[in-house]
Structure formats: structure tokens, C-alpha cells
Amino acid sequence: MMFLNKIVPIIKNKKEIAITTSCIAFSIIFGFLSNDLWIGGTILATGLLGAFYASEGKRIHYILGLINYLLMAYVAYNNHLHGILFFYTLLFAPLQIIGFFSWKKQLSADNTVNARRFTLKTSLFIIVLSIVCSFILGYLLSLIPNQQLSYLDASTNCINLFGVILMIMRYQEAFWLWLVNNILDLIIWTLVLLSDGEGAFMMVCASMGFLLINIYGIINWHRKSANNDLQKSEG
């Protein structure tokens, strides 16, 4: 048993090193290929690493998320995606700071946070609320001159906002919302890419990476929340 206690942290550290190195290498390669190393490459690296460390329940993902959201806001501004610009600068960036300090109070012995999960009733309420907010914001964005993809823009930001809030509260359902958000993001940036939008290629790569990592996050946080429920029942 003592041997296992020593070997598990080593394996975990090796996994984190391998994934961190892979994400950085992947971002540099695609940054060179797209001639967008500094902005696009940094967005891709911080986005992938932030999503991975969130799936591991580690607080560092909020620092990476802050950098990522500010750079994404810059790209959104250049592509006239005003909804994304508003959400990223005025909501998502400040929420990263709030989440960083909120998680500090909830850290366990291995420096990760304990996961929680919703009841079916609460899950349905969040889904309905996300849809309603998306339609309201989509209509408001459609009134802005030069705004592109108003309702898709609104949907991805509302869903992402609820996901960020749920992650701060340590609910595993955040990853399900982000999975939907990743699919919408992929659609948006693919359409922008087809219209030769600035930085769109890197955003498509980032969306695909987020999709894979969030699937891992769903699995990992489901396991964490199940373990927490088991410990509570045994206690």
C-alpha cells in the first residue's frame, strides 16, 4: 500500500508533463503552419492546457483561462463578433479571478478540488435557462451593425458562461455544457474560416482540442463526484 501511495503521484506527474508538452508542441506547430504563432499559438496552448487542468481539478487553469479569454477577445474584436468580445472581457476574464480564489478554499490534500453533481431537476432548469438566455442575447446582438452569426454567437457565450459559473461551484455538469459549447464554437469558427476570417484557423484547432479534452473532463469529474458521494455515504 505504501508503494502504491508513492507511485500514483509519479504517474500523475508524468501524465501532466506529457500532456503539457504535447499541447505546447501542438500549438507551436500549428502556429507556424498558420503564420499565427504569437496570438493564435498562445490561444491554442492556454486553451488546451486550461481545459486539461480544469478536468484535473487544478486551480492553475484559471490563470491560463484569464490569458486565453483576453486573447480570444482580441481575435473576436477583429472579426466583428461583439457578443464574444463583451462576454470575454467583462464576464469571463473577471470570473477567472473569482474562480481562482474560490477554489483555494476547497482544495483537498492532493491540491485538487472535490467534484459535485446536480439532480435531474436542476439539470433541466439549467438547460432551459441557457436556451432562453441564448435567444434573448441573440436578438440583442442581431441589432448591432456588422455583427455576424448573432444567435450562434449568443448561444456559445451563454452556455460557456453557465459552464464557467458551474465550474467555480465545482459541478461536473460544467463539462457537459462546455461540450455543447465546443460544438457550437467549432461551427462558428469553421464558418469564419470559410470566409477567410483573421485567426480563424487557430480557433478551429482550439475548438477541436477543447472537444477532446472536455470529453476526458466529463469522464474524470464523473469519477471524482462518484468517489465523493461514496465517501459521504461511508462517513
C-alpha positions as CSV (number, residue, x, y, z in Angstrom):
1,M,0.0,0.0,0.0
2,M,2.9,2.4,0.8
3,F,4.4,1.6,-2.6
4,L,1.1,2.5,-4.4
5,N,0.9,5.8,-2.5
6,K,4.3,6.7,-3.8
7,I,3.9,5.5,-7.4
8,V,0.5,7.1,-8.1
9,P,1.7,10.8,-7.7
10,I,4.7,10.0,-10.0
11,I,2.4,8.5,-12.7
12,K,0.1,11.5,-12.4
13,N,3.1,14.0,-12.7
14,K,4.4,12.1,-15.8
15,K,0.9,12.3,-17.4
16,E,0.7,16.1,-16.7
17,I,4.2,16.6,-18.1
18,A,3.4,14.6,-21.2
19,I,0.1,16.4,-21.9
20,T,1.6,19.8,-21.2
21,T,4.5,19.2,-23.5
22,S,2.2,17.8,-26.2
23,C,-0.2,20.8,-26.1
24,I,2.7,23.3,-26.3
25,A,4.3,21.4,-29.2
26,F,1.0,21.1,-31.0
27,S,0.3,24.8,-30.6
28,I,3.8,25.8,-31.9
29,I,3.4,23.6,-34.9
30,F,0.0,24.9,-35.9
31,G,1.1,28.4,-35.1
32,F,3.9,28.2,-37.6
33,L,1.7,26.5,-40.2
34,S,-0.9,29.2,-39.9
35,N,1.6,32.1,-39.7
36,D,-0.1,33.0,-36.4
37,L,2.4,31.8,-33.7
38,W,2.2,34.5,-31.1
39,I,-1.5,35.2,-30.8
40,G,-3.0,32.1,-32.3
41,G,-0.4,29.7,-30.8
42,T,-0.8,31.2,-27.4
43,I,-4.6,31.0,-27.5
44,L,-4.3,27.3,-28.6
45,A,-1.8,26.5,-25.8
46,T,-3.5,28.3,-23.0
47,G,-6.9,27.0,-24.1
48,L,-5.8,23.3,-24.3
49,L,-3.8,23.5,-21.1
50,G,-6.5,25.4,-19.2
51,A,-9.1,22.8,-20.3
52,F,-6.9,19.9,-19.2
53,Y,-6.0,21.3,-15.8
54,A,-9.7,22.1,-15.3
55,S,-10.5,18.4,-16.0
56,E,-7.9,17.5,-13.4
57,G,-9.5,19.9,-10.9
58,K,-6.4,22.1,-10.6
59,R,-6.5,25.8,-9.8
60,I,-3.8,26.8,-12.3
61,H,-6.4,26.5,-15.1
62,Y,-7.9,29.9,-14.0
63,I,-4.6,31.7,-14.7
64,L,-4.4,30.0,-18.2
65,G,-8.1,30.8,-18.7
66,L,-7.6,34.5,-18.0
67,I,-4.8,34.8,-20.6
68,N,-6.9,32.8,-23.1
69,Y,-10.1,34.8,-22.7
70,L,-8.3,38.2,-23.2
71,L,-6.5,37.0,-26.4
72,M,-9.8,35.4,-27.7
73,A,-11.5,38.8,-27.1
74,Y,-8.8,40.4,-29.3
75,V,-9.5,38.0,-32.1
76,A,-13.3,38.3,-31.7
77,Y,-12.9,42.1,-32.0
78,N,-11.1,41.8,-35.3
79,N,-13.8,39.5,-36.6
80,H,-16.8,41.7,-35.5
81,L,-18.0,39.0,-33.0
82,H,-19.3,41.6,-30.5
83,G,-21.0,39.1,-28.3
84,I,-17.8,37.1,-27.7
85,L,-15.9,40.3,-27.1
86,F,-18.3,41.5,-24.5
87,F,-18.5,38.2,-22.7
88,Y,-14.8,37.5,-22.7
89,T,-13.7,41.0,-21.4
90,L,-16.5,41.9,-19.0
91,L,-17.6,38.5,-17.7
92,F,-15.2,35.6,-18.4
93,A,-12.0,37.3,-17.6
94,P,-13.2,38.6,-14.1
95,L,-14.7,35.2,-13.4
96,Q,-11.3,33.5,-13.8
97,I,-10.0,35.7,-10.9
98,I,-13.1,34.9,-8.8
99,G,-12.7,31.2,-9.5
100,F,-9.0,31.2,-8.7
101,F,-9.6,32.4,-5.2
102,S,-12.8,30.5,-4.7
103,W,-11.1,27.2,-5.4
104,K,-8.4,28.0,-2.9
105,K,-10.8,27.4,-0.1
106,Q,-11.9,24.0,-1.5
107,L,-8.5,22.3,-2.1
108,S,-8.1,18.7,-0.9
109,A,-4.8,17.0,0.2
110,D,-3.7,16.5,-3.4
111,N,-4.3,20.1,-4.4
112,T,-7.4,19.4,-6.4
113,V,-11.0,20.2,-5.7
114,N,-13.8,17.8,-4.9
115,A,-16.4,17.5,-7.6
116,R,-20.2,17.8,-7.1
117,R,-23.2,16.9,-9.4
118,F,-26.7,18.1,-10.0
119,T,-30.1,16.4,-9.6
120,L,-32.1,15.8,-12.8
121,K,-34.4,18.7,-11.9
122,T,-31.6,21.2,-11.6
123,S,-30.0,20.0,-14.8
124,L,-33.2,20.6,-16.8
125,F,-33.6,24.0,-15.3
126,I,-30.1,25.0,-16.4
127,I,-30.8,23.7,-19.9
128,V,-34.0,25.7,-20.3
129,L,-32.4,28.8,-18.8
130,S,-29.4,28.5,-21.3
131,I,-31.8,28.3,-24.2
132,V,-33.9,31.3,-23.1
133,C,-30.9,33.5,-22.5
134,S,-29.4,32.5,-25.8
135,F,-32.4,33.6,-27.7
136,I,-32.7,36.9,-25.8
137,L,-29.0,37.7,-26.3
138,G,-29.1,36.6,-29.9
139,Y,-31.9,39.0,-30.7
140,L,-30.0,41.9,-29.0
141,L,-26.8,41.1,-30.9
142,S,-28.7,41.0,-34.2
143,L,-29.4,44.7,-33.7
144,I,-25.7,45.5,-33.7
145,P,-24.3,46.6,-37.2
146,N,-21.7,44.2,-38.7
147,Q,-22.5,41.6,-36.1
148,Q,-22.0,38.1,-37.6
149,L,-23.8,34.8,-36.6
150,S,-25.8,36.6,-33.9
151,Y,-27.7,33.5,-32.4
152,L,-24.8,31.1,-32.6
153,D,-22.6,33.8,-31.0
154,A,-25.2,34.3,-28.2
155,S,-25.6,30.5,-27.7
156,T,-22.0,29.7,-27.3
157,N,-21.4,32.6,-24.9
158,C,-24.5,31.9,-22.7
159,I,-23.6,28.2,-22.5
160,N,-20.0,29.0,-21.8
161,L,-21.0,31.5,-19.1
162,F,-23.1,28.9,-17.3
163,G,-20.3,26.4,-17.6
164,V,-17.8,28.8,-16.0
165,I,-20.1,29.5,-13.1
166,L,-20.8,25.8,-12.5
167,M,-17.1,25.1,-12.6
168,I,-16.4,27.7,-10.0
169,M,-19.1,25.9,-7.9
170,R,-17.3,22.6,-8.7
171,Y,-20.2,20.9,-10.5
172,Q,-19.4,18.2,-13.1
173,E,-22.2,19.4,-15.4
174,A,-19.9,22.3,-16.4
175,F,-18.2,19.8,-18.8
176,W,-21.5,18.8,-20.4
177,L,-22.3,22.5,-21.1
178,W,-18.7,23.0,-22.4
179,L,-19.1,20.0,-24.7
180,V,-22.2,21.7,-26.3
181,N,-20.3,25.0,-26.4
182,N,-17.3,23.4,-28.1
183,I,-19.5,22.0,-30.8
184,L,-21.1,25.5,-31.4
185,D,-17.7,27.1,-31.3
186,L,-16.4,24.7,-33.9
187,I,-19.4,25.6,-36.2
188,I,-18.8,29.3,-35.7
189,W,-15.1,29.4,-36.3
190,T,-15.4,26.9,-39.3
191,L,-17.9,29.4,-40.9
192,V,-15.5,32.3,-40.1
193,L,-12.6,30.3,-41.6
194,L,-14.6,29.7,-44.8
195,S,-15.0,33.4,-45.1
196,D,-11.2,34.0,-44.5
197,G,-11.6,35.5,-41.1
198,E,-8.5,36.5,-39.2
199,G,-7.1,33.9,-36.7
200,A,-10.0,31.5,-37.6
201,F,-7.8,28.5,-38.4
202,M,-6.2,28.5,-34.9
203,M,-9.6,28.9,-33.3
204,V,-10.9,25.8,-35.2
205,C,-7.9,23.9,-33.9
206,A,-8.5,25.1,-30.4
207,S,-12.2,24.1,-30.6
208,M,-11.3,20.6,-31.7
209,G,-8.7,20.3,-28.9
210,F,-11.3,21.5,-26.3
211,L,-13.8,19.0,-27.6
212,L,-11.4,16.1,-26.9
213,I,-10.2,17.4,-23.5
214,N,-13.8,18.1,-22.3
215,I,-14.8,14.5,-23.1
216,Y,-11.9,13.5,-20.8
217,G,-13.2,16.0,-18.2
218,I,-16.7,14.5,-18.3
219,I,-15.3,11.1,-17.5
220,N,-12.8,12.3,-14.9
221,W,-15.2,14.5,-13.0
222,H,-17.9,11.8,-13.1
223,R,-15.5,9.5,-11.4
224,K,-14.5,12.2,-8.9
225,S,-18.1,13.1,-7.9
226,A,-18.9,9.4,-7.6
227,N,-16.0,8.9,-5.3
228,N,-17.1,11.9,-3.2
229,D,-20.6,10.6,-2.9
230,L,-19.3,7.2,-1.8
231,Q,-17.1,8.8,0.8
232,K,-20.0,10.8,2.2
233,S,-22.2,7.6,2.3
234,E,-19.5,5.7,4.1
235,G,-18.9,8.6,6.5
